[in-house]
Amino acid sequence: MKTAAELLPGTLDLIVLRTLVRGPMHGYGIAQRVKEISKDVLHVGESSLYPALQRLLLDGYVKAEWGASENNRRARFYTLTAAGRRQLASEREEFERIVGAIHAVLRFA
Amino acid sequence: MRLLRRIAHWARARVHRDDLEGELAFHREMVERDLIARGMSPHAARLAARRAMGNETVSREDARSVWVWWWLDALRQDAAYTVRSLRASPGFTLAVVLTLALGLGANAAMFAVVDRVLFRAPPHLIDPDATHRVYLYRTSEGIEAERSGQYARYADLARWTSSFSQVAAVREQQLPVGTGDATRELPIGIVTASLFGFFDAPPALGRYFSAAEDTPPAGASVAVLSDAAWKAQYGGRRDVIGSTFVIGASRYTIIGVAPAGFVGLWPERPPAAFIPMSAYGPTTGTNLWWSSYGHAIGLSMIVRVKPGVSTAAATADLTTALRRSYQNQIDVELPHAGLTLGSLRPRAVVASILSERGPEASSFARVALWLSGVALIVLFIACANVANLLLARTLERRREIAVRLALGVGRARLTGQLILEGVALAALGGVAGVLSAAGTSSAMQRLFLPGDVAPRVLTDPRTALFALGITLAVGVAAGIGPALSVGHQNLTADLKAGAREGTYQHSRLRGMLLLVQAALSVVLLIGAGLFVRSLRHVQQVPLGFDAKPVLVVDLDMRGVALDSAHLVALHQRLLAAALGTPGVEHATLMKTVPFEGIMSWPLFVAGIDSVDRLGEFDLNAVSPDYFATIGTRILRGRGVEPSDGPHAAPVMVVGAAMARALWPNENPIGRCVRIWSVTAPCTTVVGEAEDVRTHSLGDETGYYYYYLPVAQTAPDYIGLFVRARDAQRTIGAIERRLQAQMPGPSYVTVRPLLDVVSDQMRAWTVGADAFTALGGLALGMAALGLYSVIAYGVAQRRHELGVRVALGAQTADIARLVVGESVRFAGTGLGIGACVSVAATHWLAPLLFHESPRDPVVFGVAGLVLIAAAIAASWIPARRAARVDPTSAIRSG
């Protein structure tokens, strides 16, 4: 079995923000979702996920609220704020610019 | 924005921690559930989930560290560590906190006094730096003296100067307020209407009086109440405006109430009310109060200098106006007195608005400054002491500190923690000190400012700020010694060193601190000794009368006008009433009280060109019982007798010094003295009395005293002396009996003559009390410091001492070793302190009374006290050292 890939540095915030675009989610949900969508390639560990969420809270890109989970447990849901959306857009653009550049280099260099 | 969120997070740290924990627990639960869903047993799932989650504490800390600055956290940890370590040694903490509390408390209390007396402008005053008090001088017979207080002079200066944007005349006086039994003497601000313009203090109610209401010769009888009086006496009622009350002999209408905190220029004795200068003027005895240069009503002039005008220019302008005013006075009032501006040399000075500062600091201000210096020395000693104790502690903790350094604590962090420890101790000491200062400030006030409002310590922002500042400074100063010693700590040596190799080493810094303490205590002890001796000398000055059993009765006629015959009758009734009071032995009428007021009439004696040139001849007018009442002895001839009535031949009793001055080596009895004019009938000297002190307790020469029968003088300015077996307790009874005789609103006040004398001794009493208290404090601290150092040394040298005992040292040898070290310290400190004291005598000498500032007795006693303290401080450690059990001491090493 192939082990889960490490995230590229600096992309965790971007991934978390993008995950939240579909609606409020709790931490575990975010981790699961990333795993599912990436078909088990990307793993977000708790030890990096929660500090990242705190960072986003501090920057005001997400809001956190306690609510009931799908199995009726108390869970903390994170919601994207307007600032978060703006940040996502600009980070995404930046990311794609760099990825495009890397692609170009890999292809033609 | 981020900062705000950070702060909000910090404020709600607990909630956030719970959030994070709940969140992580939920996560783990979900992982567990997934694993179970995949077919794992619940138990195995729980373990697997734990493993998958990794170190939860680390995750939590990582998440938390996003929010909290690491250094803030470190500070919190250090603080917690400090609290724990201080709590672990309560004895040490208590000693340090007490030491600092005494030092800081003394300084906070002194600051409150000095600040108010010398530095703080009256509240609400606009631009205090441009506001000044004016002092006027003129020279008479070659001696320059301050001479001011006339309204006419004030009006001239106001008219003829151009440097000032505002001028006002002020005076504060105790005046009887109210009528009948409710009469109280209260401080009243007597001010020109212009004074209110100096302040930014609109009236709380009604209005201030206007210039139109304050115009000579007679202003309107209107009054502005102070906020305190309004609340205390009128319950803060708004309808107080328009009501009337009696001040002095007149009825005043209340037109306004000053705002809270407005005290005019008198924060130390806030006036109950303010009345117009020109309403008060006519009550001083003449309608010419405002136009006559000869009539002083005790006013002071206040000015505000125009912007851009220097103090020197203002002084010059004022002096020019003063010269013009004197010229006018000479031209108008004294054309034939032979006075010239050249001999009068009028001079004006603009000085601080604070009267204690004046053109030169008052003696009281000087003593207060001295004592602040002394209090600062005490604080310095306290600081040295605490630094010493902390240093001792640091040395004790060498191994602990070495271990912490070895484990990777940064030196900076450790230094910070040690300084924090110092600051924490200082903060505790500061709190205790300020609390104690609040307690002692009323005592300080009694000592320094009798009759004043006590300075506030706790509620005053300036004093609180000062206390905070010195507390921090002391904390850092005390903590920095130990912190520095961390810098050059040899890690490996300290870690390797067992108790045997001894972390005992003479610390040069500690030794120096100890010497400084000892030396400073010696200086203070010598100061205390000098003041105590001065006070003793002052108390032994022969007064020529008995102060203790005598009461002074003042009469205030308060506008009640009686003709001479009725006055004489009233005085006789009062005399009889006083004598009829149980416990009263003698009573007499009199006109002057020693040290308080003088009466001087021109005298003419055959064969002497100018009696005046010999000095000042002051008189008292007395009734027959005077000498028995006040206890002045008659040396020759007789005293005043009942037969010396208004129609009998005029007689006088002269003081011994006066007799010597007028008729050297001759018998004064039977001599003729003419009073008022050279053609007046003879007043025959019938007796000679012992000399009395009337002006000061110091050496007075050129003052002479004589007595006339009161029946042979005009019946004005009369008071009584009453001699009672228990004077203090008879005051009330006498006051009641005499008051019953007084007509209309007139009234009597009774007070001990001792108060008058004590006032004269105040400077030395204050000096002796304060120096003794502070000197004792310093000595106690130095002894404590010495004790801690010696005791620490003994503890560290247990092993060495054990070896000595094992080799045959006797108990006495060991004790001598320990006590000797202590005494050596004290002896060196003594030497340094004595040198400093000798060097400082130059400044101290003017404050002493008949006392050499190098009095060998004082130096000797101070030295003995310090050596005794050194022996006492080392006694317990010495005994402990002598009891060292060699076997256990050597083995435990």
Interface residues (C-beta under 8 A of the other chain):
Chain A: H26 G27 Y28 A31 G45 E46 S47 Y50 P51 L53 Q54 R55 L57 L58 D59 G60 A64 W66 S69 N71 R73 R74 A75 R76
Chain B: M1 R2 R5 R6 H9 D19 L20 G22 E23 L24 F26 H27 E29 M30 V31 R33 M53 G54 N55 V58 S59 R60 D62 A63 R64 S65 V66 W67
